[in-house]
């Protein structure tokens, strides 16, 4: 199985991990990422972790390059055939200290199978503890601008996929204000491969820039203990999604990946309160009311 193309993607993704870490460190100002190089039978990677910053409580920007056997169970869940695989990608999560600043997630990935099939996947989504409609509109417009550079169908299609994917069906609520999500984008030819690679690279470049701007605007806003508690409750929802629905978490654990890196997406602290209901008319209730699919955030009133 020739991984020449996959190794090129891995090299470019790893350089984007380095770039993202630099931009986030500059925005955080007080601390830097610790880099943990890991090697296992399945492959290797670099887990970059930042903790206990002034603005960011926990951040992870991880790179991996792995290969192994796509089992029948794994293949069935992905709609593919069993066989040997090569995979590489960046996966990142940033948990802020302030409840006024949203959580943000990004991942881009590339797979190759021994039968010659290959595909790209990924996405970016924003999970505010308190929905800021102006911020949500700006965030979605930034994603749309990048998508439109490659294909005008990308944003509406991948925005809908994000609404469906980042959804807690057992709660009947979206994880946040969404973003874009795509999977199994199979290049038809070399030109299409270059287009899809460039698209995923553009998203990986945009990601830290978006969050640096949000931190600049919101990290110094005042907040109360009530708002901090609400942040912990919303983090609990994040944990629920990652353990129950996140495909990357399932694939990483099923394939024998680095467990510590896979679970870095979890927040540093989360709580669950039995049958907690926010007060009618409160900012917390307003946020819950906004966690719905098919909201046109760019043009919402």
Secondary structure, DSSP 8 states (H G I E B T S, - for coil): ---HHHHHHHHHHHHHHHHHHHHHHHHH-S---EEEEEEETTEEEEEEEEES-SSEEEEEEEEEEEEEEE-HHHHHHHTS--EEEEEEEEEEEEEESSTTS-EEEEEEEEEEETTS-EEEEEEEEEE-SS--HHHHHHHHHHHHHHHHHH-HHHHHHHHHHHHHHSEETTTTEESSSEEEEEEEE--SSHHHHHHHHHHHHHHHHHHHHHHHHHHHHHTT----HHHHHHHHHHHHHHHHHHHHT-HHHHHHHHTT--HHHHGGGS-S-----TT----TTSHHHHHHHT--TT--TTT--
